[in-house]
Structure formats: structure tokens, C-alpha cells
């Protein structure tokens, strides 16, 4: 198995792709959450879902506890695939990873044509965690997951499954709890944010602040739903993404 086949789940296309869309998961999520996206997107957009260690086919690999080394490895893996214009999409934890990946690749002269972020506060508006959730005892950590509505109840009640998932979930929460924004150059690509009107942890103001992260255009789309609105509103999100990428394809692009 090559490194990229372990890290990236790619959708097949019947024609040569015009864009690549790299998707990043939420805490506890995996590449499979984007499995159906290719069916909703034009064949000219290839979906490349990042499979992080510690889940699904990589269940027994050690998950990352902090964002920086994870982002650096993701950049290493996707660099060979930047031969065509690309965009990044991330939901919740994935939005932070996507943002930092975009910053790094832009600094190397390989900026994305668009950054899509979902269910996450703008990085410079995130409040430091009041407690390090990943260090809580199992019972309190599970109650925290329940209160945040980040994990289905049937999963939380399955003791054997939770024992298998807890190391990965703790690692993902560590990535979020220990993340600290570092000021730097603004993005040169448009940014589009998505939010759920019933998401308890993400305010409208913190979503609007993503517009301060770019020197290019910004858009915000709110839908009815909680933190995991990306599942019932998959078609809405993919239609918006396709529209913006195809619009980008109609104007001259910076060389990659």
C-alpha cells in the first residue's frame, strides 16, 4: 500500500478531473463521511477524502494529538496531486485542518482556488478550551460527548465500541483543545463558510469572522440543523461547492 492510498480515498471519475476537492473529517469522523459526495458533484471534480490514522482502515495506527504535525503530513501526501487546481473542505475539526493546510500550501506557492469551512468558528475567534476535554475520565468524557451532541447515542451506549473508539476520540479532541491560532498572511483565495442555526457551540458571529481570514471573497450559508447538518444537507453543500468551483474555472487561475 502506498502512502497516498493509505491517506487518501479517491473517487473515480469517467473523465479527467478539472478540480480536486480534498475533504477533512470532524472529530471522530473518517473518510467514509464523504463517500456519497462524488455522486452529488460533477465528474469534473474529484473528491479526495483524507483518512486520518486511528479510524476505519487505519484503526490500529496511532492518531495525532496535535494539529501541526498532522497538517504537515497531509501537505506531504497531497503535494503530488496539486497538478490541477484544488480546493479544501473541512467540517468542525476538519475546518481547522483545512485552513492550516491552505495556509501552508499557499506559503509554498500552491494556494487552493477555494477554502470551504463548516461548523467551526474562525480560528482567530476561537476561545481557549475551559477544560482539556481529552483528559477527562471516561465517564465524564462520554458525558461531554453526549452534551455536545457530537456522537450518536447508540454509539455512546455501546461499551465495546466506545472502548475501541475512545483513543481516537480523545486524540481528536486534543487536536481541537490544544490548537492555537498564529497570525500570518491572509489567504489569497475565496472562503465559504457553512453553519447550522441550531449548532450550540458555533455562533453566527464566529462564522462571519471567517471573512477576516481572506483578502478575496467570502460567503456564509446557514441551514437548519445542529452541528452535523452536513449529513442531511449534503446536496445543498455539494451544490454550493460545485457552483463556486465551476465559477472559478471560468476565470483565469494562478498557475499551480
C-alpha positions in Angstrom: 0.0 0.0 0.0 1.4 3.4 -1.0 1.3 6.3 1.4 -1.3 8.2 -0.6 -3.6 5.2 -0.9 -3.5 4.9 2.9 -4.1 8.6 3.5 -6.4 9.5 0.6 -9.6 7.8 -0.5 -10.1 8.9 -4.1 -13.3 8.8 -6.1 -13.0 7.5 -9.7 -14.1 9.8 -12.5 -15.1 9.0 -16.0 -13.2 12.0 -17.3 -10.0 13.8 -16.4 -10.8 15.9 -13.3 -10.7 19.7 -13.6 -10.5 20.2 -9.8 -9.6 18.1 -6.8 -11.6 18.6 -3.6 -9.7 17.4 -0.5 -12.1 16.8 2.4 -11.2 16.7 6.1 -13.4 14.9 8.7 -14.8 16.1 12.0 -13.6 14.8 15.4 -14.4 11.1 15.4 -15.1 11.1 11.7 -13.4 9.4 8.8 -13.1 9.4 5.0 -16.4 7.5 4.7 -18.5 10.5 5.7 -17.8 11.9 2.3 -18.4 8.6 0.4 -21.5 9.8 -1.3 -20.2 13.3 -2.3 -18.9 12.3 -5.6 -22.4 11.3 -6.7 -23.6 14.8 -6.0 -20.7 16.6 -7.6 -19.9 17.0 -11.3 -17.5 14.3 -12.6 -15.0 17.1 -13.3 -14.5 17.4 -9.5 -12.5 14.5 -8.0 -13.2 14.0 -4.3 -10.1 13.1 -2.3 -11.0 12.3 1.3 -8.3 12.3 3.9 -8.2 9.2 6.0 -6.5 10.1 9.3 -4.8 7.5 11.5 -6.8 5.8 14.2 -10.0 5.1 12.2 -11.6 2.6 9.7 -8.8 1.0 7.7 -6.2 2.8 9.9 -7.9 1.9 13.2 -4.9 0.5 14.9 -2.5 3.3 13.9 -1.6 5.9 16.5 -3.8 9.0 16.0 -2.4 12.5 16.1 -2.8 14.5 19.3 -1.9 18.0 17.8 -2.7 19.7 14.6 0.7 20.9 13.3 2.3 17.5 12.6 -0.9 16.2 11.1 -1.2 19.2 8.8 2.5 18.8 7.7 1.9 15.1 6.8 -1.3 15.9 4.9 0.6 18.5 2.9 3.3 16.0 2.1 0.7 13.5 0.9 -1.3 15.8 -1.3 1.5 17.8 -2.9 1.9 15.3 -5.8 -1.8 15.8 -6.5 -1.6 19.5 -7.0 -1.1 19.3 -10.7 -4.6 20.7 -11.2 -6.5 23.4 -9.3 -7.7 22.2 -5.9 -10.0 23.2 -3.1 -10.3 22.1 0.6 -13.4 21.3 2.6 -13.4 20.7 6.4 -16.2 20.2 8.9 -15.7 21.1 12.6 -12.2 19.9 13.4 -11.6 19.4 9.7 -12.2 23.1 9.1 -9.2 23.9 11.2 -7.1 21.3 9.5 -8.2 22.6 6.1 -7.4 26.2 7.0 -3.9 25.4 8.2 -3.2 23.2 5.2 -4.3 26.0 2.9 -2.0 28.5 4.7 1.0 26.2 4.4 0.4 25.3 0.8 -0.1 29.0 -0.1 3.2 29.9 1.6 4.8 27.3 -0.7 3.3 28.9 -3.8 0.5 26.3 -4.2 -2.7 28.1 -3.0 -6.1 26.5 -3.2 -8.7 28.0 -5.5 -11.2 27.9 -2.7 -11.5 27.1 1.0 -14.7 25.7 2.3 -15.2 25.5 6.1 -18.2 24.2 8.0 -19.4 24.1 11.6 -16.4 25.8 13.0 -15.5 29.3 14.4 -13.0 31.3 12.6 -9.6 30.3 14.0 -8.7 33.7 15.4 -12.1 33.9 17.2 -11.9 30.5 18.9 -12.0 30.7 22.6 -9.4 28.7 24.6 -10.9 25.5 26.0 -12.2 25.9 29.6 -11.1 22.4 30.2 -8.9 19.9 28.4 -11.7 17.5 27.4 -9.4 14.8 26.1 -8.0 14.4 29.6 -11.4 13.8 31.4 -12.1 10.4 32.9 -14.0 8.1 30.6 -17.4 8.7 32.2 -17.1 12.4 32.1 -15.6 12.4 28.6 -18.6 10.4 27.4 -21.0 12.7 29.1 -19.2 15.6 27.4 -19.7 13.9 24.0 -23.4 13.5 24.9 -23.9 17.1 25.9 -22.2 18.4 22.7 -24.4 16.0 20.6 -21.2 15.1 18.7 -21.7 11.3 18.9 -24.9 9.3 18.3 -26.5 8.0 21.5 -26.5 4.4 20.2 -22.7 4.6 19.9 -22.2 6.2 23.3 -24.2 3.3 24.9 -22.2 0.6 23.2 -19.5 -0.1 25.7 -17.3 -2.3 23.5 -17.5 0.1 20.6 -16.6 3.0 22.8 -13.6 1.2 24.2 -12.4 0.9 20.6 -13.2 4.5 19.7 -12.1 6.4 22.8 -8.4 6.6 22.0 -9.2 8.2 18.6 -11.9 10.5 20.0 -9.6 11.7 22.8 -6.9 12.4 20.2 -9.2 14.4 18.0 -10.4 16.4 21.0 -6.8 17.0 21.9 -6.2 18.4 18.4 -9.0 20.9 18.9 -8.3 21.7 22.6 -4.6 22.4 22.0 -5.0 24.3 18.8 -3.8 27.9 18.9 -4.1 30.4 16.1 -0.9 32.0 14.9 -1.3 35.3 13.0 0.1 35.4 9.5 -0.6 36.2 5.9 -4.2 36.1 4.9 -5.5 33.6 2.4 -5.5 34.7 -1.3 -8.4 32.5 -2.2 -12.2 32.9 -1.5 -13.5 31.4 1.6 -17.0 29.9 2.0 -18.4 29.0 5.4 -21.5 26.9 6.3 -23.3 26.8 9.6 -26.3 25.2 11.3 -28.8 27.5 13.0 -29.2 25.1 15.9 -25.5 24.4 16.4 -25.0 25.0 20.1 -21.3 25.7 20.0 -20.8 27.8 16.9 -22.2 31.3 16.8 -23.2 33.3 13.7 -20.6 36.0 14.6 -17.8 33.4 14.8 -18.8 32.0 11.4 -18.9 35.5 9.8 -15.4 36.1 11.1 -14.0 33.7 8.5 -14.3 36.6 6.2 -11.4 38.2 8.0 -9.1 35.3 7.0 -9.0 36.1 3.3 -8.2 39.0 1.0 -10.6 37.5 -1.6 -14.3 37.0 -1.5 -16.3 35.5 1.4 -19.7 33.9 1.7 -21.7 32.4 4.5 -24.6 30.0 4.2 -26.8 29.0 7.1 -29.0 25.9 7.1 -31.5 24.5 9.6 -29.7 21.9 11.7 -27.4 21.1 14.6 -23.6 20.5 14.4 -23.9 17.7 12.0 -26.1 19.4 9.4 -23.6 18.3 6.6 -25.3 14.9 6.5 -29.0 15.9 5.9 -27.8 18.9 3.8 -25.2 17.1 1.8 -26.8 18.0 -1.5 -27.1 21.7 -0.5 -23.4 21.9 0.4 -22.2 20.0 -2.7 -24.3 22.1 -5.0 -22.8 25.3 -3.5 -19.3 23.9 -3.7 -19.8 22.8 -7.3 -21.2 26.2 -8.3 -18.3 28.1 -6.8 -15.6 25.8 -8.3 -17.1 25.8 -11.7 -17.4 29.6 -11.5 -13.7 29.7 -10.5 -13.0 27.5 -13.5 -14.5 30.1 -15.8 -11.9 32.8 -15.0 -8.1 32.7 -15.2 -6.4 30.8 -12.4 -3.0 31.3 -10.8 -0.6 28.6 -12.0 -0.2 25.7 -9.6 
